[in-house]
């Protein structure tokens, strides 16, 4: 399945996800908070790093009229000035030319990211992932009587003997269970921030992040801070209105994870507790916090709809590469601006980072042409994100597991085919790399990694990245109509370039 980052459509999603729940999904139209699946572009190297929701058909569509095909995309940051949130905004990793047949993820000069993903041309917008909130925030009223439970029946003094019903005025005294959504939100909101990212030329957008440790590190999506990477500006605003300047500590394009650090961080930061995403099961309750369309501190709820969903996401721009994840799928409402925010379990522990959403490809809110939630959101499992964040804090660079072979990114259901040639004319199988040592050759079709069914190149990449360099895996592949199995030890590639 492919997705695109908040607000940007990406190519069609890959075939139905593998039977094993561990199989990753590719990206088709998912924007940060959504990704898109490869669209017939061959060539990307396995193990090399590559996020929203669709809107309903326009009113007035005649019955039987063709409807837009769903696509996924990363959830792009919301351009500054929209919504209620503070205005914020081994070698060779460039995307291969359309004709390049392989995805080089082995760490050699042929490494490429998201080669097969032909993103739909983004509509003109002001700022990266420019979204326009179709609501007048100034008119929003966060009100309502909290906990207006229990009504009091009071007799009227009028002669007709009628009665009136009045709401109880005990909202502040209502006891909310520890596991209630309201209780979880109250505990988690103070540790979330609305991130405004702005490039040196003034373009940018708004996303979300959450407190990772007491030193002031904030974890978020790479695509949320991408505008500020080269000389840009970052700010993080807490729900109480306190705003801090921040700097990028490290970012990983392939994983779509980034870590920033608050300048002059307060001493009373409370990191959110991290859960275990491997133990999550379908049907578990989920709570998402973010700034959809710039509306900071928004809380939505749902369930885990699926696990190990192979997703490749992109923001749809030609200058950015795809990201790959074995995602947690949720129906909690996630929209552009939710990117980088926490996906919590029913007890308030972080189980994922909201990153991409499925999009219908139809126009969205207002004049932005971006669509919103259709109940198909994708989050990076926290077990993977935690590992990536720790590497970024330690060295400033991401580390990717690899097999050292270039695989096709074309949509397929038969497996991940090792291409005849790698990106830029390099060898499809890296000399001396894990795949080479295991005897894999161009033309072999990888159908399983351990017990996970592999149905495409993006699925293989996402699955490899759930492992760490040095992990031993079992690869099942087809050659000349016969099935073979071989063990290999994953190699490592440092950095995105």
Secondary structure per residue as TSV (DSSP state, phi and psi in degrees):
chain	resnum	aa	ss	phi	psi
A	1	X	-	360.0	138.2
A	2	X	E	-116.0	153.5
A	3	X	E	-140.3	176.9
A	4	X	E	-135.2	157.3
A	5	X	S	-67.5	162.2
A	6	X	T	-35.6	113.1
A	7	X	T	89.0	-1.8
A	8	X	-	-123.3	132.2
A	9	X	-	-83.2	147.9
A	10	X	-	-126.5	171.3
A	11	X	S	-54.2	169.0
A	12	X	-	-57.6	148.5
A	13	X	-	-74.0	151.7
A	14	X	-	-67.9	-179.5
A	15	X	S	-59.9	174.9
A	16	X	S	-53.2	144.0
A	17	X	-	-59.0	153.0
A	18	X	-	-58.0	155.7
A	19	X	S	-59.1	-46.9
A	20	X	S	-63.2	142.3
A	21	X	T	-68.6	-11.3
A	22	X	T	-82.8	-11.0
A	23	X	-	-68.1	135.4
A	24	X	-	-80.4	161.6
A	25	X	B	-109.8	152.5
A	26	X	-	-95.5	175.2
A	27	X	B	-110.8	127.7
A	28	X	S	-136.2	95.3
A	29	X	E	82.8	22.1
A	30	X	E	-97.2	131.7
A	31	X	E	-107.3	161.0
A	32	X	S	-47.1	110.6
A	33	X	S	89.7	31.1
A	34	X	-	167.4	146.4
A	35	X	-	-134.3	168.9
A	36	X	B	-122.6	145.3
A	37	X	-	-83.2	157.4
A	38	X	-	-58.4	140.2
A	39	X	-	-116.1	72.4
A	40	X	S	67.7	16.5
A	41	X	-	-96.1	114.2
A	42	X	-	-79.6	153.3
A	43	X	B	102.5	98.4
A	44	X	E	-162.8	145.9
A	45	X	E	-92.9	130.7
A	46	X	E	-63.8	133.5
A	47	X	T	89.5	8.7
A	48	X	S	-110.5	134.3
A	49	X	-	-56.6	130.5
A	50	X	-	-60.1	360.0
A	51	X	-	360.0	360.0
A	52	X	-	360.0	-26.1
A	53	X	-	-122.8	150.4
A	54	X	-	-82.5	153.2
A	55	X	-	-104.9	161.2
A	56	X	-	-67.5	157.2
A	57	X	-	-59.5	150.0
A	58	X	-	-56.1	143.5
A	59	X	T	-60.8	143.9
A	60	X	T	95.2	0.4
A	61	X	-	-62.8	132.3
A	62	X	-	-71.7	145.6
A	63	X	T	-55.4	139.0
A	64	X	T	83.9	-6.5
A	65	X	-	-67.6	144.5
A	66	X	-	-62.4	137.3
A	67	X	-	-102.3	152.2
A	68	X	-	-65.6	143.3
A	69	X	-	-73.5	138.3
A	70	X	-	-67.6	146.8
A	71	X	E	-144.1	161.6
A	72	X	E	-115.3	157.8
A	73	X	E	-159.9	156.1
A	74	X	E	-67.2	153.6
A	75	X	-	-85.7	108.9
A	76	X	-	-74.9	152.8
A	77	X	-	-63.4	151.3
A	78	X	B	-82.6	129.2
A	79	X	-	-55.6	146.5
A	80	X	T	-58.7	147.7
A	81	X	T	93.2	-1.7
A	82	X	S	-112.5	136.6
A	83	X	S	84.5	-176.2
A	84	X	S	-84.1	-15.0
A	85	X	S	-70.5	159.7
A	86	X	-	-61.3	144.6
A	87	X	S	-71.5	116.8
A	88	X	-	-131.9	-165.8
A	89	X	-	-163.0	360.0
A	90	X	-	360.0	173.4
A	91	X	-	33.0	149.8
A	92	X	-	71.5	98.8
A	93	X	-	-126.3	2.5
A	94	X	S	-65.7	151.0
A	95	X	-	-63.4	136.5
A	96	X	-	-73.6	155.2
A	97	X	-	-62.6	156.7
A	98	X	T	-49.2	-33.1
A	99	X	T	-82.1	-12.7
A	100	X	-	-64.4	128.2
A	101	X	-	-87.8	-0.2
A	102	X	B	-135.6	157.5
A	103	X	B	-106.6	100.8
A	104	X	B	-80.3	105.3
A	105	X	-	-120.4	13.3
A	106	X	S	-83.2	-5.3
A	107	X	S	96.6	2.9
A	108	X	S	-93.9	-171.5
A	109	X	T	-64.3	-14.9
A	110	X	T	-90.2	5.6
A	111	X	B	-60.8	134.2
A	112	X	-	-142.3	155.7
A	113	X	S	-119.2	130.2
A	114	X	S	58.1	33.9
A	115	X	T	-58.2	-37.4
A	116	X	T	-84.5	1.5
A	117	X	-	-96.9	104.4
A	118	X	-	-93.8	97.5
A	119	X	-	-69.8	146.8
A	120	X	-	-65.3	145.1
A	121	X	-	-61.6	123.3
A	122	X	-	-68.4	143.5
A	123	X	-	-73.1	147.8
A	124	X	-	-56.1	138.3
A	125	X	-	-153.6	160.2
A	126	X	S	-90.1	100.8
A	127	X	S	98.6	156.9
A	128	X	T	-62.6	128.3
A	129	X	T	61.9	30.4
A	130	X	-	-54.5	113.1
A	131	X	-	-116.0	143.6
A	132	X	-	-114.6	118.5
A	133	X	-	-68.8	129.0
A	134	X	S	-90.1	34.7
A	135	X	S	-138.5	150.8
A	136	X	-	-92.1	98.2
A	137	X	G	-55.6	-37.3
A	138	X	G	-60.4	-19.7
A	139	X	G	-93.7	-6.4
A	140	X	-	-73.4	139.6
A	141	X	-	-123.0	113.0
A	142	X	-	-83.5	82.0
A	143	X	-	-130.5	-146.0
A	144	X	S	96.8	150.6
A	145	X	-	-84.3	112.5
A	146	X	T	-69.0	131.1
A	147	X	T	63.3	34.9
A	148	X	-	-74.5	67.5
A	149	X	-	-97.9	144.3
A	150	X	S	77.3	120.4
A	151	X	E	-105.9	145.9
A	152	X	E	-103.1	128.2
A	153	X	E	-93.5	115.1
A	154	X	E	-114.0	136.3
A	155	X	E	-75.1	140.4
A	156	X	-	-86.7	153.5
A	157	X	-	-90.0	-2.8
A	158	X	S	-72.7	161.5
A	159	X	T	-68.0	-17.8
A	160	X	T	-77.0	-13.5
A	161	X	-	78.1	13.7
A	162	X	-	-73.2	164.8
A	163	X	E	-122.4	161.4
A	164	X	E	-124.9	153.4
A	165	X	E	-111.1	127.0
A	166	X	E	-119.4	142.1
A	167	X	E	-74.4	143.3
A	168	X	-	-67.2	150.0
A	169	X	S	-106.5	36.2
A	170	X	-	-109.2	26.1
A	171	X	G	-50.7	-44.3
A	172	X	G	-68.6	-17.4
A	173	X	G	-98.6	-1.9
A	174	X	-	-66.2	133.4
A	175	X	-	-91.3	120.4
A	176	X	-	-106.3	128.1
A	177	X	-	-56.8	149.5
A	178	X	T	-55.2	-37.5
A	179	X	T	-90.5	6.9
A	180	X	S	-73.6	155.9
A	181	X	H	-60.6	-40.7
A	182	X	H	-61.9	-40.9
A	183	X	H	-67.9	-43.8
A	184	X	H	-62.0	-43.8
A	185	X	H	-62.7	-43.0
A	186	X	H	-61.5	-35.1
A	187	X	H	-80.3	-32.6
A	188	X	H	-88.8	-33.9
A	189	X	H	-53.2	-43.4
A	190	X	T	-61.2	-15.7
A	191	X	T	-106.9	15.5
A	192	X	E	-112.3	154.5
A	193	X	E	-135.4	153.2
A	194	X	E	-97.9	121.8
A	195	X	E	-100.9	129.5
A	196	X	E	-111.1	120.5
A	197	X	E	-113.6	131.3
A	198	X	E	-137.0	131.2
A	199	X	-	-80.1	173.0
A	200	X	T	-64.6	-20.4
A	201	X	T	-98.0	10.2
A	202	X	S	93.2	-3.8
A	203	X	-	-86.8	155.3
A	204	X	E	171.4	-160.2
A	205	X	E	-171.3	-174.7
A	206	X	E	-120.1	136.2
A	207	X	E	-141.1	-161.2
A	208	X	E	-134.5	160.6
A	209	X	E	-156.8	173.5
A	210	X	E	-144.2	155.6
A	211	X	E	-66.5	124.1
A	212	X	-	-98.1	-33.3
A	213	X	S	-154.5	175.3
A	214	X	T	-77.8	-8.0
A	215	X	T	-81.6	-5.2
A	216	X	-	101.9	11.6
A	217	X	E	-78.6	134.8
A	218	X	E	-118.6	132.3
A	219	X	E	-101.0	140.7
A	220	X	E	-156.7	-168.1
A	221	X	-	-89.4	149.9
A	222	X	H	-60.3	-41.3
A	223	X	H	-70.2	-15.3
A	224	X	H	-72.9	-37.2
A	225	X	H	-103.9	1.1
A	226	X	G	-53.3	-36.9
A	227	X	G	-64.1	-28.1
A	228	X	G	-95.8	5.6
A	229	X	T	-59.7	-44.5
A	230	X	T	-108.4	85.8
A	231	X	T	76.2	17.1
A	232	X	-	-88.6	-168.6
A	233	X	E	-126.8	139.7
A	234	X	E	-128.7	138.3
A	235	X	E	-135.0	152.7
A	236	X	E	-130.6	126.6
A	237	X	E	-117.0	127.5
A	238	X	E	-84.9	162.1
A	239	X	T	-57.5	-24.7
A	240	X	T	-82.1	3.4
A	241	X	S	95.3	-10.9
A	242	X	-	-71.0	130.2
A	243	X	E	-120.0	136.6
A	244	X	E	-129.5	143.4
A	245	X	E	-74.0	153.0
A	246	X	E	-142.4	162.1
A	247	X	E	-129.7	152.9
A	248	X	E	-82.1	124.5
A	249	X	E	-88.8	-37.8
A	250	X	E	-174.2	154.8
A	251	X	E	-146.6	145.5
A	252	X	E	-123.6	106.4
A	253	X	T	-60.2	-47.7
A	254	X	T	-63.1	-39.4
A	255	X	T	-84.9	-16.6
A	256	X	T	58.7	43.9
A	257	X	E	-124.9	142.1
A	258	X	E	-142.3	154.6
A	259	X	E	-126.1	128.7
A	260	X	E	-118.6	164.8
A	261	X	E	-131.8	134.8
A	262	X	E	-71.8	139.1
A	263	X	T	-86.4	137.1
A	264	X	T	54.3	47.8
A	265	X	-	-61.5	141.7
A	266	X	-	-67.8	158.8
A	267	X	T	-86.3	-6.1
A	268	X	T	-108.0	26.3
A	269	X	-	-64.4	140.9
A	270	X	-	-120.9	101.6
A	271	X	-	-62.5	145.7
A	272	X	-	-74.8	142.4
A	273	X	-	-69.2	139.3
A	274	X	B	-98.7	132.5
A	275	X	-	-89.9	-164.3
A	276	X	-	-119.6	101.8
A	277	X	G	-66.5	-19.8
A	278	X	G	-70.1	-23.6
A	279	X	G	-93.4	-1.9
A	280	X	-	-68.8	142.7
A	281	X	-	-126.7	155.2
A	282	X	T	-59.6	131.3
A	283	X	T	104.1	-14.5
A	284	X	-	-62.6	146.0
A	285	X	E	-70.6	142.6
A	286	X	E	-130.2	149.3
A	287	X	E	-134.0	125.6
A	288	X	E	-112.3	140.3
A	289	X	E	-124.4	136.4
A	290	X	E	-175.5	-164.0
A	291	X	E	-126.9	65.8
A	292	X	E	-58.6	126.3
A	293	X	T	52.3	32.3
A	294	X	T	85.7	0.6
A	295	X	E	-87.2	87.7
A	296	X	E	-56.8	153.2
A	297	X	E	59.6	37.9
A	298	X	E	-89.9	135.2
A	299	X	E	-116.7	129.2
A	300	X	E	-131.4	160.7
A	301	X	E	-136.9	158.1
A	302	X	E	-173.3	-146.4
A	303	X	E	-137.2	170.4
A	304	X	E	-79.4	116.8
A	305	X	E	-87.9	-28.4
A	306	X	E	-165.7	160.2
A	307	X	E	-120.9	163.5
A	308	X	E	49.7	43.8
A	309	X	E	-84.9	114.7
A	310	X	E	-67.2	119.3
A	311	X	E	-133.0	131.8
A	312	X	E	-115.8	122.4
A	313	X	E	-120.1	157.9
A	314	X	E	-158.0	155.8
A	315	X	-	-88.1	2.1
A	316	X	S	88.2	-7.1
A	317	X	-	-84.3	149.7
A	318	X	T	-71.1	-20.3
A	319	X	T	-85.9	-11.2
A	320	X	S	-112.4	144.5
A	321	X	-	-90.4	166.9
A	322	X	-	-78.8	156.1
A	323	X	E	-114.7	151.8
A	324	X	E	-126.8	139.7
A	325	X	E	-151.8	154.0
A	326	X	E	-97.9	83.9
A	327	X	E	-82.1	158.4
A	328	X	E	-89.9	128.0
A	329	X	E	-99.6	135.5
A	330	X	E	-136.9	152.9
A	331	X	-	-100.0	6.0
A	332	X	S	-61.3	138.2
A	333	X	-	-63.1	117.1
A	334	X	-	-127.5	133.4
A	335	X	-	-137.1	171.8
A	336	X	T	-53.1	129.1
A	337	X	T	109.8	-22.2
A	338	X	-	-78.4	-15.5
A	339	X	T	-51.3	133.1
A	340	X	T	87.2	-10.8
A	341	X	-	-79.5	163.1
A	342	X	E	-79.3	141.8
A	343	X	E	-106.1	116.0
A	344	X	E	-102.9	156.2
A	345	X	-	-89.4	-176.4
A	346	X	T	-65.1	-14.4
A	347	X	T	-102.5	0.2
A	348	X	S	95.2	6.5
A	349	X	-	-87.2	142.9
A	350	X	E	-74.4	123.6
A	351	X	E	-113.0	-9.1
A	352	X	E	-168.7	168.2
A	353	X	E	-114.4	116.5
A	354	X	E	-59.3	127.5
A	355	X	E	-135.8	-34.4
A	356	X	E	-148.5	162.0
A	357	X	E	-138.9	157.7
A	358	X	E	-81.9	137.9
A	359	X	E	-123.6	146.8
A	360	X	-	-81.6	-14.2
A	361	X	S	86.7	-3.3
A	362	X	S	-85.6	165.4
A	363	X	-	-66.0	152.2
A	364	X	-	-107.6	-138.4
A	365	X	B	-75.9	146.3
A	366	X	T	51.4	-140.0
A	367	X	T	-96.6	4.2
A	368	X	T	-74.7	-23.0
A	369	X	T	72.1	16.1
A	370	X	B	-106.2	145.1
A	371	X	-	-99.6	169.9
A	372	X	-	-117.0	-165.1
A	373	X	-	-65.2	134.6
A	374	X	-	-121.7	20.0
A	375	X	S	84.1	16.6
A	376	X	-	-125.2	86.5
A	377	X	E	-110.1	154.4
A	378	X	E	-131.4	136.1
A	379	X	E	-126.4	144.2
A	380	X	E	-74.2	123.8
A	381	X	E	-55.9	135.4
A	382	X	H	-64.4	-29.0
A	383	X	H	-60.4	-39.5
A	384	X	H	-73.9	-45.8
A	385	X	H	-61.5	-37.1
A	386	X	H	-62.5	-45.2
A	387	X	H	-60.2	-45.6
A	388	X	H	-64.0	-45.8
A	389	X	H	-60.4	-42.6
A	390	X	H	-62.8	-38.3
A	391	X	H	-66.2	-40.0
A	392	X	H	-66.0	-41.5
A	393	X	H	-66.8	-37.2
A	394	X	H	-75.0	-45.4
A	395	X	H	-121.6	-13.9
A	396	X	S	82.7	-2.9
A	397	X	S	-130.2	146.9
A	398	X	-	-80.4	155.0
A	399	X	E	-123.1	126.2
A	400	X	E	-112.6	139.2
A	401	X	E	-77.1	150.5
A	402	X	E	-149.9	159.1
A	403	X	-	-107.6	-12.3
A	404	X	S	76.2	41.7
A	405	X	E	-144.3	144.7
A	406	X	E	-92.0	126.6
A	407	X	E	-120.3	153.0
A	408	X	-	-70.2	143.1
A	409	X	-	-102.8	9.7
A	410	X	S	-66.8	149.2
A	411	X	-	-62.1	132.1
A	412	X	-	-157.3	164.3
A	413	X	S	-125.7	-2.8
A	414	X	S	-92.9	-16.9
A	415	X	-	141.1	-171.0
A	416	X	E	-102.5	111.0
A	417	X	E	-88.7	129.3
A	418	X	B	-74.1	124.8
A	419	X	-	-72.4	165.3
A	420	X	S	-75.8	-23.5
A	421	X	S	-146.6	147.2
A	422	X	-	-86.6	-177.1
A	423	X	G	-65.4	141.9
A	424	X	G	64.1	22.4
A	425	X	G	84.2	5.2
A	426	X	-	-74.6	168.8
A	427	X	-	-68.3	140.9
A	428	X	S	-68.8	-31.9
A	429	X	B	-114.5	117.0
A	430	X	-	-61.3	124.1
A	431	X	T	-60.3	125.1
A	432	X	T	80.0	-2.4
A	433	X	S	-79.0	175.2
A	434	X	H	-53.3	-46.8
A	435	X	H	-65.4	-41.3
A	436	X	H	-62.7	-46.4
A	437	X	H	-64.2	-28.0
A	438	X	T	-85.3	-4.9
A	439	X	T	88.5	11.1
A	440	X	-	-73.0	146.7
A	441	X	-	-134.4	161.7
A	442	X	T	-57.0	139.3
A	443	X	T	97.3	-19.5
A	444	X	-	-66.9	144.7
A	445	X	E	-115.5	112.4
A	446	X	E	-77.8	123.1
A	447	X	E	-111.2	-17.7
A	448	X	E	-149.3	146.4
A	449	X	E	-124.2	110.4
A	450	X	T	58.1	-124.3
A	451	X	T	-99.3	6.2
A	452	X	E	-92.2	125.1
A	453	X	E	-70.0	132.3
A	454	X	-	-107.5	120.4
A	455	X	-	-108.5	-5.3
A	456	X	S	-167.3	169.6
A	457	X	H	-60.9	-48.3
A	458	X	H	-59.9	-36.3
A	459	X	H	-63.9	-41.1
A	460	X	H	-63.2	-44.7
A	461	X	H	-61.4	-47.5
A	462	X	H	-60.5	-39.0
A	463	X	H	-69.9	-40.4
A	464	X	H	-60.9	-38.8
A	465	X	T	-74.5	-4.9
A	466	X	T	-82.2	-7.2
A	467	X	S	-103.4	171.5
A	468	X	-	-112.0	153.0
A	469	X	T	-53.9	136.6
A	470	X	T	98.4	-15.0
A	471	X	-	-68.5	142.8
A	472	X	E	-96.4	132.6
A	473	X	E	-131.6	158.9
A	474	X	E	-107.8	124.5
A	475	X	E	-108.6	127.5
A	476	X	E	-106.7	130.5
A	477	X	E	-143.4	159.9
A	478	X	E	-106.4	134.4
A	479	X	E	-142.5	122.6
A	480	X	T	52.5	39.8
A	481	X	T	82.9	-1.2
A	482	X	E	-112.7	147.8
A	483	X	E	-95.6	138.1
A	484	X	E	-133.3	154.2
A	485	X	E	-130.5	138.1
A	486	X	E	-146.4	147.4
A	487	X	E	-97.9	144.8
A	488	X	E	-148.0	160.0
A	489	X	E	-107.1	124.2
A	490	X	-	-64.8	138.6
A	491	X	E	-90.4	-170.8
A	492	X	E	-133.3	147.4
A	493	X	E	-132.8	127.2
A	494	X	E	-100.4	130.8
A	495	X	S	87.9	165.7
A	496	X	-	-89.6	-17.1
A	497	X	-	-103.1	360.0
